[in-house]
Amino acid sequence: MNKVHGALPIDKSTIRRILIRATNWVGDAVMSMPAFEAVRESFPESHITVLARPWVAPLYESHPAANEVIPYKQGPGVWKDSSEFLRVIRMIRSLHFDMAVLFQNAFEAALLARLAGIKIRVGYNTDGRGFLLSHSVVRGTEVLKQHQVEYYLTFLRALGWDAPTRDPMLRAGPESVTRARSLLSSKGIEDQDLLVGLSPGAAYGPAKRWPVERFAAIGDRAIRDWGAKVVVIGTEKEKELGETLISKAAPGAFNFCGMTGLGDALALIKRCHLFVSNDSGLMHVATALKVPTVAIFGSTDSVATGPRGKNARIVKQDMECSPCLKSECPVGYRCLLAVQPEDVWRTMEELRAQIREQGV
């Protein structure tokens, strides 16, 4: 049991308004969802507000556990960020929260909650912020050996709250579903079409990015062997990567990178019958939407950040240096390049066959 430094046990009957500080990365936000839901279950009558960066906010906007989502913007330059920081503090102070649950590990998150006058502030004692927390959970070494889903659940358990292990779950909002259907239809993709999603990007760095030519090769197989349509999904920054993939693929592949925000991307991914991705935020999104997913791993640790769900499969080739967790590889990306298109395609076919056996 993790130790908690701080005040007396929290009297749940006094907690009317809760602020959740969401993590800043899509994948981390998805992996924290079971803990987020556990907070709701521990405080079923409380009003829960999520403070989140705009690029992760859509994950919470369609989630029934959230009563409200406040975007925490990020401006260019230190002064823009400082002015937003002060603005958010004033706004949060005016809302009179009883408790802040800080899933984000940063010092800034605890400082913001303290300056906003929130009496109860709970979170891990990371980043030298323990003195700013009313209930500071000591992060031991054992929790770092577990999956990130357990990482977030563990600090809630340390507070004595029920936090059962479960897989992350997401929902696509109905308006996003309508827009996604319209977008697909504009490319000639209809509801009856078999749809395979590809996500060749990864923000962490090239050590996570399987070669785009290999993504094109499995897209070709899906088009040729399954009669599928293929959609490439990613951010605006990955638009060129998507264009490269499309240029190397057979007709029937379409680039949607940068064409949607995260909310509509959820609906696009939810429409897919199978999703193939690097270890990325969209990989976690796909599995949380219960879309059958094949995840390609290179330098990162599939034990700690692998996809969760019975219809998720991992393809990797471990080396003596795996997992190194580096964003760039000094020895030629051997683990990533050892994964061949045939390895991924075989896993896709096996997963599709298993899904058919399940009658899905």
For each residue, the residues with C-beta under 8 A, 3 or more apart:
1: 157 158
2: 137 138 139 140 143 154 155 157 158
3: 137 138 158
4: 135 136 137 138 158 159
5: 125 130 135 136 138
6: 133 134 135 136
7: 120 134 135
8:
9: 159 160
10: 15 99 120 122 135 159
11: 14 15
12: 15 42 43
13:
14: 11 98
15: 10 11 12 18 43 46 98 99 120
16: 46 47 98
17: 46 47 49 95 96 97 98 99
18: 15 39 43 46 47 48 49 97 98 99 100 101
19: 49 50 51 92 95 97 99 100 101 113 118
20: 36 39 48 49 50 51 66 100 101 103
21: 51 100 101 102 103 104 109 112 113
22: 29 32 50 51 52 53 56 57 59 60 103 104
23: 28 29 32 56 103 104 105
24: 28 53 56 104
25: 28 29 56 203 281
26: 29 30 55 56 59 262 281 282 284 285
27: 30 31 280 281 283 284 305
28: 23 24 25 31 32 103 148
29: 22 23 25 26 32 33 52 56 59 60 281
30: 26 27 33 59 168 170 281 284 285 288
31: 27 28 147 148 149 151 152 168 284 305 308
32: 22 23 28 29 35 36 103 148 149 152
33: 29 30 36 37 59 63 168 169 170 288
34: 37 38 149 152 153 163 164 165 166 167 168
35: 32 38 39 103 149 152 153 155 156 163
36: 20 32 33 39 40 50 60 63 65 66 103
37: 33 34 40 41 65 166 169
38: 34 35 41 42 153 156 161 162 163 164
39: 18 20 35 36 42 43 48 65 101 156 161
40: 36 37 43 44 48 65
41: 37 38 44 162
42: 12 38 39 156 161 162 163
43: 12 15 18 39 40 46 48
44: 40 41
45:
46: 15 16 17 18 43 98
47: 16 17 18 67 68
48: 18 20 39 40 43 65 66 67 68
49: 17 18 19 20 66 67 68 69 70 95 97
50: 19 20 22 36 57 60 66 68 69 70
51: 19 20 21 22 70 72 88 92
52: 22 29 56 57 59 60 69 70 71 72
53: 22 24 56 57 71 72 73 74
54: 57 71 72 73 74
55: 26 262
56: 22 23 24 25 26 29 52 53 59 60 262
57: 22 50 52 53 54 60 61 69 71 262
58: 61 62 173 261 262 263 266
59: 22 26 29 30 33 52 56 62 63 170 262 266 285
60: 22 29 36 50 52 56 57 63 66 69
61: 57 58 66 69 173 263
62: 58 59 170 171 172 173 176 263 266
63: 33 36 59 60 66 170 171
64: 171
65: 36 37 39 40 48
66: 20 36 48 49 50 60 61 63 69
67: 47 48 49
68: 47 48 49 50
69: 49 50 52 57 60 61 66
70: 49 50 51 52 88 91
71: 52 53 54 57
72: 51 52 53 54 84 88
73: 53 54 84
74: 53 54 81 84
75: 80 81 83 84
76: 80
77: 80 81
78: 81 82
79: 82 83
80: 75 76 77 83 84
81: 74 75 77 78 84 85
82: 78 79 85 86
83: 75 79 80 86 87
84: 72 73 74 75 80 81 87 88
85: 81 82 88 89 108 112
86: 82 83 89 90
87: 83 84 90 91
88: 51 70 72 84 85 91 92 112 116
89: 85 86 92 93 112 115 116
90: 86 87 93 94
91: 70 87 88 94 95
92: 19 51 88 89 95 97 112 113 116 118
93: 89 90 96 115 116 117
94: 90 91
95: 17 19 49 91 92
96: 17 93
97: 17 18 19 49 92 100 116 118
98: 14 15 16 17 18 46 118 119 120
99: 10 15 17 18 19 118 119 120 121 122
100: 18 19 20 21 97 113 116 118 120 121 122 123
101: 18 19 20 21 39 122 123
102: 21 105 109 110 113 121 122 123 124 133
103: 20 21 22 23 28 32 35 36 123 152
104: 21 22 23 24 108 109 123
105: 23 102 109 123 124 126 127
106: 109 110 126 127 129
107: 110 111 127 128 129 132
108: 85 104 111 112
109: 21 102 104 105 106 112 113 123 129
110: 102 106 107 113 114 121 123 127 129 132 133
111: 107 108 114 115 129 132
112: 21 85 88 89 92 108 109 115 116
113: 19 21 92 100 102 109 110 116 118 121 132
114: 110 111 117 118 121 132
115: 89 93 111 112
116: 88 89 92 93 97 100 112 113
117: 93 114
118: 19 92 97 98 99 100 113 114 121
119: 98 99 134
120: 7 10 15 98 99 100 134 135
121: 99 100 102 110 113 114 118 132 133 134 135
122: 10 99 100 101 102 133 134 135 137 155 159
123: 100 101 102 103 104 105 109 110 126 129 133 135 136 137 155
124: 102 105 136 137 138 139 155
125: 5 129 130 133 136 137 138 139
126: 105 106 123 129 139
127: 105 106 107 110
128: 107
129: 106 107 109 110 111 123 125 126 132 133 136
130: 5 125 133 136
131: 136
132: 107 110 111 113 114 121 129
133: 6 102 110 121 122 123 125 129 130 136
134: 6 7 119 120 121 122
135: 4 5 6 7 10 120 121 122 123 159
136: 4 5 6 123 124 125 129 130 131 133
137: 2 3 4 122 123 124 125 155 158 159
138: 2 3 4 5 124 125
139: 2 124 125 126 143 144 155
140: 2 143 144
141: 144 145
142: 145 146
143: 2 139 140 146 150 151 154
144: 139 140 141 151 304
145: 141 142 303 304
146: 142 143 150 151 154 304
147: 31 150 151 303 304 305 306 308
148: 28 31 32 151 152 304 305
149: 31 32 34 35 152 153 165 167 168 308
150: 143 146 147 153 154 165
151: 31 143 144 146 147 148 154 155
152: 31 32 34 35 103 148 149 155 156
153: 34 35 38 149 150 156 157 163 164 165
154: 2 143 146 150 151 157 158 163
155: 2 35 122 123 124 137 139 151 152 158 159
156: 35 38 39 42 152 153 159 161 163
157: 1 2 153 154 160 161 163
158: 1 2 3 4 137 154 155
159: 4 9 10 122 135 137 155 156
160: 9 157
161: 38 39 42 156 157
162: 38 41 42
163: 34 35 38 42 153 154 156 157
164: 34 38 153
165: 34 149 150 153
166: 34 37 169
167: 34 149 287 288 308 309
168: 30 31 33 34 149 284 287 288 308
169: 33 37 166 288 290
170: 30 33 59 62 63 266 285 288 289
171: 62 63 64 266 289
172: 62 176 177 180 263 266 267 269 270 289
173: 58 61 62 176 177 263 266 267
174: 177 178
175: 178 179
176: 62 172 173 179 180 263 264 266 267
177: 172 173 174 180 181 267 270
178: 174 175 181 182
179: 175 176 182 183 260 264 267
180: 172 176 177 183 184 260 264 267 268 270 271
181: 177 178 184 185 191 267 271
182: 178 179 185 186
183: 179 180 186 187 256 259 260 264 268
184: 180 181 187 189 190 195 231 268 271
185: 181 182 188 189 190
186: 182 183
187: 183 184 254
188: 185
189: 184 185 193 195 229 231 254
190: 184 185 193
191: 181
192:
193: 189 190 228 229
194: 226 227 228 229 273
195: 184 189 228 229 230 231 271 272 273
196: 219 222 226 228 229 230 231 272 273 274 275 276
197: 230 231 232 233 268 269 272 274 275 276 277 286 291
198: 215 218 219 230 231 232 233 245 275 276 277
199: 232 233 234 275 276 277 278 280 282 283 286
200: 209 210 212 215 232 234 238 241 242 245 278
201: 209 234 235 237 238 241 257 278 280 282
202: 205 208 209 278 279 280
203: 25 235 237 280 281
204: 207 208 279 280 300 327
205: 202 208 209 326 327 328
206: 209 327 328 329 333
207: 204 298 299 300 324 326 327 328 329 333 336
208: 202 204 205 278 279 280 298 299 300 327 336
209: 200 201 202 205 206 212 278 298 336
210: 200 214 215 278 296 298 336 339
211: 214 215 337
212: 200 209 215 216 241 244 245 248
213: 216 217 248
214: 210 211 217 218 339 340 341 344
215: 198 200 210 211 212 218 219 232 245 276
216: 212 213 219 220 245 246 248 249 253
217: 213 214 220 221 341
218: 198 214 215 221 222 276 341 344 345 348
219: 196 198 215 216 222 223 230 232 245 249 250 253
220: 216 217 223 224 249 250
221: 217 218 224 225 226 341 345
222: 196 218 219 225 226 228 230 274 348
223: 219 220 226 227 228 229 230 249 250 251 252 253
224: 220 221 250
225: 221 222
226: 194 196 221 222 223 352
227: 194 223
228: 193 194 195 196 222 223 252 273
229: 189 193 194 195 196 223 252 253 254
230: 195 196 197 198 219 222 223 249 252 253 254
231: 184 189 195 196 197 198 253 254 256 268 272
232: 197 198 199 200 215 219 242 245 246 253 254 255 256 257
233: 197 198 199 256 257 260 265 268 269 282
234: 199 200 201 237 238 239 241 242 256 257 258 282
235: 201 203 238 239 257 258
236: 239 257 258
237: 201 203 234 258
238: 200 201 234 235 241 242 257 258
239: 234 235 236 242 243 255 257 258
240: 243 244
241: 200 201 212 234 238 244 245 257
242: 200 232 234 238 239 245 246 255 256 257 258
243: 239 240 246 247 255 257
244: 212 240 241 247 248
245: 198 200 212 215 216 219 232 241 242 248 249 253 255
246: 216 232 242 243 249 253 254 255
247: 243 244
248: 212 213 216 244 245
249: 216 219 220 223 230 245 246 252 253
250: 219 220 223 224 253
251: 223
252: 223 228 229 230 249
253: 216 219 223 229 230 231 232 245 246 249 250
254: 187 189 229 230 231 232 246
255: 232 239 242 243 245 246 259
256: 183 231 232 233 234 242 259 260 268
257: 201 232 233 234 235 236 238 239 241 242 243
258: 234 235 236 237 238 239 242
259: 183 255 256
260: 179 180 183 233 256 263 264 265 268
261: 58 264 265
262: 26 55 56 57 58 59 265 266
263: 58 61 62 172 173 176 260 266 267
264: 176 179 180 183 260 261 267 268
265: 233 260 261 262 268 269 282 285
266: 58 59 62 170 171 172 173 176 262 263 269 270 285 289
267: 172 173 176 177 179 180 181 263 264 270 271
268: 180 183 184 197 231 233 256 260 264 265 271 272
269: 172 197 233 265 266 272 275 282 285 286 289 291
270: 172 177 180 266 267 289 291
271: 180 181 184 195 267 268
272: 195 196 197 231 268 269 275 286 291
273: 194 195 196 228 291 292 352
274: 196 197 222 291 292 293 294 348 351 352
275: 196 197 198 199 269 272 282 283 286 291 292 293 294
276: 196 197 198 199 215 218 293 294 296 344 348
277: 197 198 199 280 282 283 286 293 294 295 296
278: 199 200 201 202 208 209 210 283 295 296 298
279: 202 204 208 283 295 296 297 298 300 302 305 306
280: 27 199 201 202 203 204 208 277 283 284
281: 25 26 27 29 30 203 284 285
282: 26 199 201 233 234 265 269 275 277 285 286
283: 27 199 275 277 278 279 280 286 287 293 295 307
284: 26 27 30 31 168 280 281 287 288 307
285: 26 30 59 170 265 266 269 281 282 288 289
286: 197 199 269 272 275 277 282 283 289 291 293 307
287: 167 168 283 284 290 291 293 307 308 309 311 312
288: 30 33 167 168 169 170 284 285 308 309
289: 170 171 172 266 269 270 285 286
290: 169 287 309 311
291: 197 269 270 272 273 274 275 286 287 311
292: 273 274 275 311 312 351 352 355
293: 274 275 276 277 283 286 287 307 309 311 312 313
294: 274 275 276 277 312 313 315 344 347 348 351
295: 277 278 279 283 302 306 307 312 313 314 315
296: 210 276 277 278 279 315 316 336 339 344
297: 279 300 302 306 314 315 316 323
298: 207 208 209 210 278 279 316 329 333 335 336 339
299: 207 208 322 323 324 325 326 327 329 335 336
300: 204 207 208 279 297 304 305 323 325
301: 304 305 306 323 325
302: 279 295 297 305 306 314 316 323
303: 145 147 306
304: 144 145 146 147 148 300 301
305: 27 31 147 148 279 300 301 302
306: 147 279 295 297 301 302 303 312 314
307: 283 284 286 287 293 295 312 314
308: 31 147 149 167 168 287 288 312
309: 167 287 288 290 293 312
310:
311: 287 290 291 292 293 351 354 355
312: 287 292 293 294 295 306 307 308 309
313: 293 294 295 347 350 351
314: 295 297 302 306 307
315: 294 295 296 297 339 343 344 347
316: 296 297 298 302 322 335 339
317: 335 338 339 343
318: 322 323 335
319: 322 334 335 338
320:
321: 324 331 335
322: 299 316 318 319 335
323: 297 299 300 301 302 318
324: 207 299 321 329
325: 299 300 301
326: 205 207 299 329 330
327: 204 205 206 207 208 299
328: 205 206 207
329: 206 207 298 299 324 326 332 333 334 336
330: 326
331: 321 334
332: 329 337
333: 206 207 298 329 336 337
334: 319 329 331 337 338
335: 298 299 316 317 318 319 321 322 338 339
336: 207 208 209 210 296 298 299 329 333 339
337: 211 332 333 334
338: 317 319 334 335
339: 210 214 296 298 315 316 317 335 336 343 344
340: 214 343 344
341: 214 217 218 221 344 345
342: 345 346
343: 315 317 339 340 346 347
344: 214 218 276 294 296 315 339 340 341 347 348
345: 218 221 341 342 348 349
346: 342 343 349 350
347: 294 313 315 343 344 350 351
348: 218 222 274 276 294 344 345 351 352
349: 345 346 352 353
350: 313 346 347 353 354
351: 274 292 294 311 313 347 348 354 355
352: 226 273 274 292 348 349 355 356
353: 349 350 356 357
354: 311 350 351 357 358
355: 292 311 351 352 358 360
356: 352 353 359 360
357: 353 354
358: 354 355
359: 356
360: 355 356
